[in-house]
């Protein structure tokens, strides 16, 4: 996908000086067309995630990854690194939750301390 995008966009970038001297705004049209084509491709070939909760998607991805590992121990690192700074963001963030505990996230977040 990356190399396909580079193959399409490299000639466009190489022709920039010529196109810019003739009619500058037309330069963006090939980029828009190529990105629309790649967007349609992604829309048709990406797994269906509409209507699913984030933790459900993460769990399904985790099951796929776990089936390929040789380790027996549970992995307790988050799937995504936490980028939040404030306490409320961390409290409500699924990113802090270990992947094996993602299904019980709501129960843990409402428990009194």
TORMAR-497749 format. One record per atom (N, C-alpha, C, O): residue in one letter; z, y, x. Coordinates in steps of 0.02 Angstrom, whole numbers. Example, Ala and Ser with C-alpha at 12.3 -4.5 7.8 and 13.67 -1.06 7.14 Angstrom:
residues 2
[r "a" [390 -284 660]] [r "a" [390 -225 615]] [r "a" [390 -165 660]] [r "a" [423 -166 712]] [r "s" [354 -112 642]] [r "s" [357 -53 684]] [r "s" [394 2 645]] [r "s" [402 57 670]] 
This chain:
residues 113
[r "x" [0 -59 41]] [r "x" [0 0 0]] [r "x" [0 63 44]] [r "x" [-38 110 32]] [r "x" [43 62 94]] [r "x" [47 120 139]] [r "x" [-18 128 177]] [r "x" [-44 184 184]] [r "x" [-45 73 202]] [r "x" [-107 78 240]] [r "x" [-167 96 196]] [r "x" [-213 130 218]] [r "x" [-165 75 133]] [r "x" [-217 95 86]] [r "x" [-216 169 73]] [r "x" [-269 202 71]] [r "x" [-157 196 65]] [r "x" [-150 268 55]] [r "x" [-172 306 117]] [r "x" [-204 358 112]] [r "x" [-154 280 175]] [r "x" [-175 313 237]] [r "x" [-251 311 245]] [r "x" [-281 359 268]] [r "x" [-281 255 227]] [r "x" [-354 248 233]] [r "x" [-391 297 187]] [r "x" [-444 323 205]] [r "x" [-363 309 129]] [r "x" [-394 356 82]] [r "x" [-382 428 104]] [r "x" [-427 470 100]] [r "x" [-322 443 127]] [r "x" [-304 512 142]] [r "x" [-326 536 211]] [r "x" [-334 597 220]] [r "x" [-338 492 258]] [r "x" [-359 514 325]] [r "x" [-425 551 326]] [r "x" [-429 603 358]] [r "x" [-478 526 293]] [r "x" [-541 564 293]] [r "x" [-533 632 257]] [r "x" [-566 681 275]] [r "x" [-491 633 207]] [r "x" [-480 696 171]] [r "x" [-449 748 217]] [r "x" [-469 806 218]] [r "x" [-400 726 256]] [r "x" [-367 771 303]] [r "x" [-416 792 359]] [r "x" [-414 849 381]] [r "x" [-459 747 381]] [r "x" [-507 762 433]] [r "x" [-558 815 410]] [r "x" [-582 854 450]] [r "x" [-574 815 346]] [r "x" [-622 863 319]] [r "x" [-591 929 297]] [r "x" [-625 972 270]] [r "x" [-526 936 308]] [r "x" [-491 996 284]] [r "x" [-522 1062 309]] [r "x" [-532 1106 268]] [r "x" [-538 1070 373]] [r "x" [-566 1135 395]] [r "x" [-631 1153 359]] [r "x" [-642 1212 343]] [r "x" [-674 1105 347]] [r "x" [-738 1118 313]] [r "x" [-725 1138 241]] [r "x" [-752 1187 216]] [r "x" [-685 1098 207]] [r "x" [-671 1111 136]] [r "x" [-634 1177 127]] [r "x" [-646 1214 80]] [r "x" [-588 1192 173]] [r "x" [-549 1253 168]] [r "x" [-593 1315 176]] [r "x" [-580 1367 146]] [r "x" [-645 1310 217]] [r "x" [-689 1368 226]] [r "x" [-735 1379 166]] [r "x" [-757 1435 153]] [r "x" [-751 1326 128]] [r "x" [-795 1332 70]] [r "x" [-757 1353 8]] [r "x" [-771 1406 -20]] [r "x" [-708 1313 -14]] [r "x" [-670 1327 -74]] [r "x" [-601 1295 -67]] [r "x" [-594 1236 -82]] [r "x" [-551 1332 -45]] [r "x" [-485 1303 -29]] [r "x" [-451 1263 -85]] [r "x" [-424 1210 -69]] [r "x" [-452 1284 -149]] [r "x" [-414 1244 -199]] [r "x" [-442 1174 -212]] [r "x" [-406 1131 -235]] [r "x" [-506 1163 -198]] [r "x" [-536 1097 -211]] [r "x" [-508 1044 -163]] [r "x" [-516 984 -175]] [r "x" [-475 1066 -110]] [r "x" [-447 1020 -61]] [r "x" [-396 971 -93]] [r "x" [-391 914 -71]] [r "x" [-360 993 -144]] [r "x" [-307 952 -173]] [r "x" [-332 900 -223]] [r "x" [-296 854 -240]] [r "x" [-393 907 -247]] [r "x" [-420 861 -298]] [r "x" [-423 788 -273]] [r "x" [-400 744 -310]] [r "x" [-448 774 -213]] [r "x" [-449 703 -191]] [r "x" [-379 673 -185]] [r "x" [-369 614 -199]] [r "x" [-330 714 -163]] [r "x" [-261 689 -160]] [r "x" [-235 671 -229]] [r "x" [-204 619 -238]] [r "x" [-248 714 -277]] [r "x" [-225 701 -345]] [r "x" [-257 637 -372]] [r "x" [-223 596 -403]] [r "x" [-322 629 -361]] [r "x" [-357 570 -386]] [r "x" [-330 506 -353]] [r "x" [-317 456 -386]] [r "x" [-322 508 -286]] [r "x" [-297 448 -252]] [r "x" [-226 431 -272]] [r "x" [-209 372 -280]] [r "x" [-183 481 -282]] [r "x" [-115 467 -303]] [r "x" [-112 442 -375]] [r "x" [-69 401 -392]] [r "x" [-158 465 -418]] [r "x" [-161 439 -486]] [r "x" [-181 365 -485]] [r "x" [-154 325 -523]] [r "x" [-229 348 -443]] [r "x" [-250 278 -438]] [r "x" [-193 234 -414]] [r "x" [-181 181 -443]] [r "x" [-157 255 -362]] [r "x" [-100 216 -338]] [r "x" [-44 215 -389]] [r "x" [-9 164 -394]] [r "x" [-34 268 -426]] [r "x" [17 269 -478]] [r "x" [2 219 -533]] [r "x" [47 185 -557]] [r "x" [-61 216 -554]] [r "x" [-81 167 -605]] [r "x" [-72 96 -579]] [r "x" [-50 51 -615]] [r "x" [-90 85 -516]] [r "x" [-80 19 -486]] [r "x" [-6 -1 -487]] [r "x" [11 -57 -506]] [r "x" [38 45 -466]] [r "x" [109 30 -466]] [r "x" [135 17 -536]] [r "x" [176 -28 -547]] [r "x" [112 56 -584]] [r "x" [135 48 -653]] [r "x" [117 -21 -680]] [r "x" [156 -51 -717]] [r "x" [59 -45 -662]] [r "x" [36 -110 -687]] [r "x" [65 -169 -650]] [r "x" [71 -223 -678]] [r "x" [84 -160 -587]] [r "x" [105 -217 -546]] [r "x" [180 -218 -529]] [r "x" [203 -264 -496]] [r "x" [217 -168 -549]] [r "x" [289 -168 -536]] [r "x" [325 -210 -588]] [r "x" [301 -216 -644]] [r "x" [382 -240 -570]] [r "x" [419 -280 -619]] [r "x" [445 -237 -676]] [r "x" [460 -178 -667]] [r "x" [449 -266 -734]] [r "x" [471 -230 -793]] [r "x" [546 -215 -788]] [r "x" [586 -261 -782]] [r "x" [564 -152 -790]] [r "x" [635 -132 -787]] [r "x" [653 -86 -844]] [r "x" [710 -62 -847]] [r "x" [608 -73 -890]] [r "x" [622 -28 -945]] [r "x" [674 -59 -991]] [r "x" [669 -117 -1010]] [r "x" [725 -19 -1008]] [r "x" [776 -42 -1054]] [r "x" [831 -84 -1021]] [r "x" [875 -109 -1056]] [r "x" [828 -92 -957]] [r "x" [880 -131 -922]] [r "x" [927 -83 -886]] [r "x" [907 -31 -862]] [r "x" [991 -102 -883]] [r "x" [1040 -62 -848]] [r "x" [1031 -70 -773]] [r "x" [1003 -119 -749]] [r "x" [1054 -19 -735]] [r "x" [1046 -20 -663]] [r "x" [1080 -80 -632]] [r "x" [1052 -113 -588]] [r "x" [1141 -95 -655]] [r "x" [1177 -152 -625]] [r "x" [1141 -218 -639]] [r "x" [1144 -264 -598]] [r "x" [1107 -223 -696]] [r "x" [1069 -283 -712]] [r "x" [1010 -291 -664]] [r "x" [995 -346 -641]] [r "x" [976 -236 -649]] [r "x" [920 -238 -602]] [r "x" [944 -257 -532]] [r "x" [913 -297 -498]] [r "x" [1001 -227 -512]] [r "x" [1028 -242 -446]] [r "x" [1050 -315 -441]] [r "x" [1038 -347 -390]] [r "x" [1080 -340 -494]] [r "x" [1101 -411 -494]] [r "x" [1040 -457 -489]] [r "x" [1042 -507 -453]] [r "x" [987 -441 -525]] [r "x" [928 -484 -522]] [r "x" [896 -482 -452]] [r "x" [873 -533 -427]] [r "x" [896 -422 -421]] [r "x" [870 -418 -353]] [r "x" [916 -455 -305]] [r "x" [893 -488 -258]] [r "x" [981 -450 -316]] [r "x" [1029 -484 -273]] [r "x" [1022 -560 -279]] [r "x" [1028 -595 -228]] [r "x" [1009 -586 -338]] [r "x" [999 -658 -346]] [r "x" [937 -680 -307]] [r "x" [937 -734 -276]] [r "x" [885 -640 -308]] [r "x" [824 -658 -271]] [r "x" [837 -658 -197]] [r "x" [813 -703 -161]] [r "x" [874 -609 -172]] [r "x" [889 -605 -101]] [r "x" [937 -659 -81]] [r "x" [929 -690 -28]] [r "x" [988 -672 -122]] [r "x" [1038 -723 -106]] [r "x" [1008 -792 -103]] [r "x" [1031 -835 -65]] [r "x" [957 -804 -142]] [r "x" [926 -871 -141]] [r "x" [889 -884 -75]] [r "x" [873 -941 -60]] [r "x" [876 -832 -37]] [r "x" [841 -839 27]] [r "x" [889 -840 86]] [r "x" [866 -852 142]] [r "x" [953 -827 76]] [r "x" [1000 -824 132]] [r "x" [1030 -892 146]] [r "x" [1034 -935 102]] [r "x" [1051 -901 208]] [r "x" [1083 -964 227]] [r "x" [1159 -958 225]] [r "x" [1193 -1008 234]] [r "x" [1185 -898 213]] [r "x" [1257 -887 213]] [r "x" [1289 -911 148]] [r "x" [1260 -904 94]] [r "x" [1350 -939 154]] [r "x" [1386 -962 96]] [r "x" [1434 -908 71]] [r "x" [1452 -908 12]] [r "x" [1454 -863 115]] [r "x" [1502 -811 96]] [r "x" [1470 -758 53]] [r "x" [1410 -746 56]] [r "x" [1511 -726 11]] [r "x" [1487 -672 -31]] [r "x" [1476 -610 11]] [r "x" [1513 -596 58]] [r "x" [1426 -573 -6]] [r "x" [1411 -511 29]] [r "x" [1446 -454 -8]] [r "x" [1436 -446 -68]] [r "x" [1486 -415 27]] [r "x" [1524 -362 -5]] [r "x" [1499 -293 13]] [r "x" [1532 -243 -2]] [r "x" [1442 -288 45]] [r "x" [1415 -222 60]] [r "x" [1374 -197 1]] [r "x" [1341 -237 -32]] [r "x" [1376 -132 -12]] [r "x" [1336 -106 -68]] [r "x" [1262 -113 -54]] [r "x" [1240 -112 3]] [r "x" [1223 -119 -108]] [r "x" [1151 -124 -101]] [r "x" [1122 -59 -74]] [r "x" [1076 -58 -34]] [r "x" [1150 -3 -97]] [r "x" [1129 63 -75]] [r "x" [1189 97 -43]] [r "x" [1246 87 -65]] [r "x" [1178 136 8]] [r "x" [1233 172 39]] [r "x" [1254 229 -6]] [r "x" [1213 261 -39]] [r "x" [1319 242 -7]] [r "x" [1346 294 -49]] [r "x" [1331 362 -20]] [r "x" [1345 375 39]] [r "x" [1301 405 -59]] [r "x" [1284 473 -37]] [r "x" [1326 525 -74]] [r "x" [1317 585 -61]] [r "x" [1370 505 -117]] [r "x" [1409 553 -156]] [r "x" [1465 581 -114]] [r "x" [1491 548 -70]] [r "x" [1485 643 -128]] [r "x" [1537 676 -90]] [r "x" [1601 685 -130]] [r "x" [1656 679 -102]] [r "x" [1596 697 -195]] [r "x" [1657 713 -233]] [r "x" [1689 649 -261]] [r "x" [1658 596 -264]] [r "x" [1752 656 -281]] [r "x" [1790 598 -305]] [r "x" [1761 571 -370]] [r "x" [1757 510 -378]] [r "x" [1741 615 -417]] [r "x" [1714 591 -480]] [r "x" [1649 553 -470]] [r "x" [1637 502 -502]] [r "x" [1607 578 -425]] [r "x" [1545 542 -411]] [r "x" [1558 474 -381]] [r "x" [1524 425 -398]] [r "x" [1609 470 -338]] [r "x" [1626 405 -308]] [r "x" [1658 360 -360]] [r "x" [1646 299 -360]] [r "x" [1699 388 -404]] [r "x" [1733 347 -454]] [r "x" [1683 316 -502]] [r "x" [1690 258 -522]] [r "x" [1632 355 -521]] [r "x" [1583 331 -570]] [r "x" [1521 300 -539]] [r "x" [1475 281 -575]] [r "x" [1520 295 -475]] [r "x" [1460 273 -441]] [r "x" [1455 197 -437]] [r "x" [1503 164 -416]] [r "x" [1399 171 -455]] [r "x" [1386 100 -448]] [r "x" [1373 83 -374]] [r "x" [1376 26 -353]] [r "x" [1357 136 -336]] [r "x" [1339 124 -266]] [r "x" [1398 101 -225]] [r "x" [1388 70 -172]] [r "x" [1460 115 -247]] [r "x" [1519 93 -210]] [r "x" [1536 20 -225]] [r "x" [1574 -11 -188]] [r "x" [1510 -6 -278]] [r "x" [1529 -72 -302]] [r "x" [1493 -126 -262]] [r "x" [1432 -122 -252]] [r "x" [1530 -175 -238]] [r "x" [1496 -231 -205]] [r "x" [1448 -265 -253]] [r "x" [1460 -267 -313]] [r "x" [1394 -291 -227]] [r "x" [1343 -321 -270]] [r "x" [1370 -379 -310]] [r "x" [1347 -391 -366]] [r "x" [1418 -416 -283]] [r "x" [1443 -473 -320]] [r "x" [1488 -453 -377]] [r "x" [1502 -494 -421]] [r "x" [1511 -391 -378]] [r "x" [1556 -367 -431]] [r "x" [1523 -317 -478]] [r "x" [1557 -285 -518]] [r "x" [1457 -310 -474]] [r "x" [1423 -259 -513]] [r "x" [1429 -270 -588]] [r "x" [1430 -221 -626]] [r "x" [1434 -331 -610]] [r "x" [1438 -344 -682]] [r "x" [1505 -323 -711]] [r "x" [1510 -308 -771]] [r "x" [1557 -320 -670]] [r "x" [1623 -300 -695]] [r "x" [1639 -228 -678]] [r "x" [1697 -208 -680]] [r "x" [1589 -189 -662]] [r "x" [1600 -120 -642]] [r "x" [1634 -79 -696]] [r "x" [1681 -42 -681]] [r "x" [1612 -84 -758]] [r "x" [1641 -44 -811]] [r "x" [1714 -62 -823]] [r "x" [1755 -18 -837]] [r "x" [1731 -125 -818]] [r "x" [1800 -146 -827]] [r "x" [1844 -116 -772]] [r "x" [1900 -94 -786]] [r "x" [1820 -115 -711]] [r "x" [1859 -89 -655]] [r "x" [1866 -14 -658]] [r "x" [1919 13 -639]] [r "x" [1816 22 -682]] [r "x" [1819 95 -681]] [r "x" [1866 122 -734]] [r "x" [1888 179 -729]] [r "x" [1882 83 -786]] [r "x" [1925 107 -840]] [r "x" [1997 83 -833]] [r "x" [2038 97 -876]] [r "x" [2012 46 -781]] [r "x" [2080 21 -773]] [r "x" [2125 76 -746]] [r "x" [2103 115 -704]] [r "x" [2188 80 -768]] [r "x" [2234 132 -744]] [r "x" [2255 116 -672]] [r "x" [2260 58 -652]] [r "x" [2268 170 -634]] [r "x" [2290 161 -564]] [r "x" [2364 165 -559]] [r "x" [2392 159 -505]] 
